[in-house]
Amino acid sequence: MLDLAAALHGWAEEGRDFAVATVVGVGGSAPRPPGAALAVDADGTVIGSVSGGCVEGAVYDLCQQALRDGEALTERFGYSDEDAFAVGLTCGGTIDVLVVPYSAGRSVHDAALSAAARGEPVALARVARGPDGLLGRSLLVRPDGSYEGHLGGGAELDRTARPEALALLEAGRTGTVELSEDGTHCPGGVTLLVESAVPPPRMVVFGAIDFAAALVRTGRFLGYHVTVCDARPVFATRARFPDADEIVVDWPDRYLRRTVTDDRTVLCVLTHDAKFDVPLLREALRRPAAYIGAMGSRRTHEDRERRLREAGVGERELARLRSPIGLDLGARTPEETAVSIAAEIIAQRHGGTGSPLTGTAAPIHRRHGQPQMA
């Protein structure tokens, strides 16, 4: 639901009634992870997706049913090859979908959508499985631990759910929590889907070159908040990087020391100049980041590694460095190079191999929460 926050907040502001279908569980090779959503308003307007197209028609009907009846419901969609026209997932997996009708003015959901649309961190816990009277009930949890709403099972259920939702919010993850109806941690009674809305991850591109301009566009497309940093004011300009969220004129290592990174941050060093690279990478390899890549030839990389070792960077830190940056796609143009870098970032994020899917036996859709590559 929160992945459609901006649009749904607009609907709520306009006073529209709508129903939201959310993926609350997946099995096998499911196309969308938990939290993926499709919404339908009272006029039949549709936004979002729960399956990439396989069962959208059936889910649309369920949303209209929920709007008519005013009741939350759940449905499981799986694969069936008995009837080519049957509703099901062609990928062979299963998804469980929670469908909940919403009326404008419901404070908990309005507050959750409003906060997420503004980019504020917030977690929304909803009962995805449990007694009929609890299905779809919601609890909004903020980073300071404050909350709104009730799950309907009594104060103990709310009290137990809050720290679970807060933990997922702090990790920036969407996931499920198994509790009992009386609020204990015994699984089997109530399943909560906790959706976390967090600010977009950062991509910091060092080096205001043509390749950086292409990477900035790709990073924005992938949902990153993109910063370009270069010490040369004549190159680090808005005219050259109109798609960047932020342009910083500063020495790269000095900027990195004063900015904030976390385990989702992507750092791309495109300067391939030792006077910038070595102090910058020495700092980068010692701080939190999801991905650290540096551009340059293999000869440049060997020289860079030697200089980093001389600067006191250890082997464990060097093992984090992706250099030469990107996957081997045969890229030549800045745009093709940006795709190869983005491909490596995605592969590292989700534990992909970077190998062609043709001829491999690995699952195409990795399960949500599967460990990432180091």
Buried (B, 14 or more C-beta within 10 A) or exposed (E): BBBBBEBBBEBBEEEBBBBBBBBBBBBBBBBBBBBBBBBBBBEEEEBBBBBBEBBBEBBBBBBBBBBEEEBBBBBEBBBEEEEEEEBBBBBBBBBBBBBBBBBBEBEBBBBBBBBBBEEBBBBBBBBBBBEEEBBBBBBBBBEEEEBBBBBBBEEBBBEBBBEBBBBBBEEBBBBBBBBBBEBEEEEEBBBBBBBBBBEBBBBBBBBBBEBBBBBBBBBBEBEBBBBBBBBEEEBBBEEBBEBBBEBBBBBBBBBBEEBEBEEBBBBBBBBBBBEBBBBBBBBBBEBEBBBBBBBBEEEBBEBBBEBBEEEEBEEEBBEBBBBBBBBEBEBEEBBBBBBBBBBBBBBBBEEBEBEEEEEEEEBEBBEBEEEBEE
